[in-house]
Amino acid sequence: MIDGITEKQKEVVDYILRKMKEDGLLPGDKIDTEIAIAKNIGITRATVREATRILIDQQRVYRVKGSGLFVGSIGQSNHSGRFHALSPFDYQAQRNGHKGVRKVIAVSIMKVPSPEIAQALRIKNSDQVYKILRLMCFDDVPVALEHIHLPVNLFSSMEFSKLEISKYAYIEQLTGKKIQRRDQNLSAINITNPDEMSLLNLNNNDAVLEINETVYLDDGMPCEVNIAIINSRLFQLKQNTERS
């Protein structure tokens, strides 16, 4: 037993670790809220809070203010060891004293918009994709706008509100597979689209970064093409690549 831990705290620690294992949670994945844990175990929230502090000290979980508990130590990416993503959005938000907020702005089903996206997703030019516009904010301040493309033939149905919590966790839930890698191309662009400028609170011809990425499952199948426009003044990009 951990020094100084009570039986009730140990019950909470064991419950969280068991849930992490049973649900296959990876670094960056969200854990139940402290209120939900307290209710499931039949224990006080104060006891749960003390127990989670133990796991935080051990760097098994971390807390994001306003968002809850996550697996791993702060700054780890989802599926650590397979790839290290752009510095975690929630981590950057917290580091600047904000909450990371994801907002699904628009959703449609459409024919794949370009041969390049069709090729990246390994689908026909006549096939359909879900086109999702998602705004990433620090509190109410927009920092990135994502144009997400998901092949309809890979996802028979979707709850788009789930994308406001964790896109990758939801993709893994739907496919039963893990996200393995992301191939990215970054370029500086001058934004001119008035709708995009309005959503990101940018002025005409403000310089921004565009990230064009293809995301792959662990069987090598591409599952997403995402074209993201980043206000790099607010959202600093840092990427570490690791060969497995």
N, C-alpha and C positions, 0 to 999 in steps of 0.2 A: 504494500500500500504506500502511496505517496505520503511523505512526512507531513503531518498536520492536517490531513484531509479527514473529514468526517464521513460516516457511513452514508449519509444522505448525499453529500457531494460526490462520493465515489459512485453512487447509483446514477447520478446525472452524467458523470464522465463516462461510465461504462455504456450508458444509453446512447450518448452522442457518438462514441467510437464505433459502437455496433451498427448504428444507422449509417454512418459513413461507409462502413464495409459492405453492409447489405445492399445499399443503394448505389454502390460503385462510384461514390463521389470523388472527384479529383480536385487538385488545387485550383481555387477560384470558383468552385461550385458553391451555391448557397445552401446553408443548413436551415433547419426549422428555426423559427423565432423562439426567443426565451419563453414567451407566453405559451406557445404551443408545446414546447418541451415540458414546461411546468404542468400543463393540463394533462398531457399524455402520461406523465409519471405520477401525477397526484402529489406534487411537491410545491413548495413556495417558489415564487419567482426570485426572491432574494437568494435562496439556496442555489438556484440555477445560475444566477449571476456570479456567485462566488466560485462555482465549479467551472464555468467557462473561463474565468480569469486564470485558473490553473492550466487549462488547455492553451490559452493564449500565451502564457509564460513558456510553455513547452513548444510553441510555434506550430501547434497542430491546427489551430483555428485563428482567425483574426476577425475583428469587429470593424464594420464600416458604419459610421454614425448615420442614423436614419435609414439604413438599409438592412442591418442585421449581421448575422455571423456567416463566415465563409471558411472553406477548407484551406489549410495551409498557412504560411506566414505572409504578411502583407507584401505585395510586390511580386508574388509568384503568379505565373500565368496559368490559365487552364491547361491541364494535361502536361504539366512540367516534365521535361525530359524528352518530349516529342518535338516541341517547339516553344520558343518564348515569344509571345505575341508583342504587339505594340504595348508600351507600358500600360498596365491595366487601367481601364477607364475609371473604375471606382476608386482605385488607389490615387490616381492623379487628382480626382475630384476632392478626396479627403485631404490630401496633402495641401491643397489650397483652401481648406476649410469649407468645402461644399459637399453636397450630395450629388452623386451621379444619377441623372434622370434620362430615361429612354422613352421617346414618344413616337408611336406609329402614326404618321400623318396621313398616309393614303395607301390603299391596297387595290390591286386589280389583277386580273388574269388576262394575259395578252400573248400574242405570238412573239417569240424571242426577237428582241429588237434589232439585233445585228448578227451577221455571220460570225463575227469574232466571239460574241458571247455564246452562240450555239456551239462553236468549235471548242471553247473552253469547257462547256458543260457536257460535251460529247452527245449532243442531241441534234435533231434535224432543224433546218431553218424554218420549217413549218410547225415545229412543236411549240407548246405553250409553256410559259413561266409565270410564277407569281412575281409581280413587280411591287415591291414594298418600299415606301419612302419612310425612313426612320430618322428622327432628329435626336441628337445626343446633346445633353445640356449639363452644365454645372449649376444646380438649382434651376433658376429660370433663364440662365444665360446660355444661348446656343453655341456649341463649339464645333459640331460636325454634322454633316448631312449625308446619310447613306442611301444609295440606290441599290437595293438588294434584289437579286434575281435568283429564284429557286425553281428548279424544273418541276413542273406539275406531275410528270410521270414518276417522280421519286417520292412525292408527298401527296397522298390521296385527299387529305383534308388538313386544315391548319386552324389553330386558335391563335389569331394574330396578336392578341393581348399578351400571350406568352413571350413574344419578342420584346416586350417592354421590361422583362425580368432578365432572361439570359437566352440569347439567340442560340448559342452553341449547345447549351444544355437541352434546349427544346429540340434541336435537330437530332441530337443523340438519342433523346427519348423516342422520337418518331421513327428513326431508322434502326435503332438497336445497335448502332455502331459508334465508334469513337472518332472525333476529329483528330486527324493526324498531322496535317501540315497546311500552311497557307503560302502560296506563291504571290508575291507583291511586286508591283511596279509603281514607283513614286515619281511625280512630276510636278513642277510649279506651273500654275495656270493663272490667268486673269479671269475672274468670274464676271460674266455679263448677263446671265439669265436673271431676269427681275424677280421671279418667284424664289429662286435659290438665294438671291441677295437679301430678300425680305425675311426669309426663314432664318438666315444666319446673321441678320442685322449688319450686313456689309454694304459698303459703298461701291459705286460703279468702278470696275477695273481694279478692285482690291486684289492683291496677290494672295493666293491660297495654295495649299498642296492638294493634289488629287492622288488618291491611292486606288489603284485598280488591282483587285486581288481575286484569286480563285482558291476556294477552300476544298480540301480533299478529306474523305473518310479513310478509315484504316484499311479498307480493301482497295484503295487507290481510286475510288469513284469520286469525281467532282460533284459537290452538292450545292455550291453557291458561287456566284460571281457578284462581288460587291464593289461598287464605284463610290468612294467616299470623298467628300470635299471637306477639308480640315482647315479650320482657322488656327494656324500654328502659333499665333500670338497667345492663344488661350490654352491650346492643347499641344504640349510639347511632345514630339515624337522621339522615341528611343527604341531601337530594335537590337536584340541579341539573337544571333543565329547559332544553333547548336546541332552538330552532326551526331546522329544516333547510330 
